[in-house]
């Protein structure tokens, strides 16, 4: 009786899971327009006046989850790379692909946080 190697099925993220981020952005944009504190007349007049707490860049949520968000992501990515051992035959390819993925995601994170929401 020959023993066959069991192969685990590769799983891909659900399409619905990939829609979470765009949906959150759309809901946030919609809320910013329909918010009772939204005043279209005040737009562009005084940048120092914030209509509510969450509009300021210094609020607690922004500081620890957005500005330090990439720190948490980097730590998790680094820990994953340090604890995951690829097969010896594809070790170099694995780390090159990981570095490319990290560079692409870092660039997109930078564009979203700096271009869309402005510098800190």
ABEGO torsion letter per residue (X at the ends): XBBBBBBBBBBBBBAAAAAAAAAAAAAAAAAAAABAABBAAABGABAABBABAAABAABAAAAAAAAAAAAAAAAAAAAAAAABBBBAAAAAAAAAAAAAAAAAAAAAAAAAAAAAAEBX
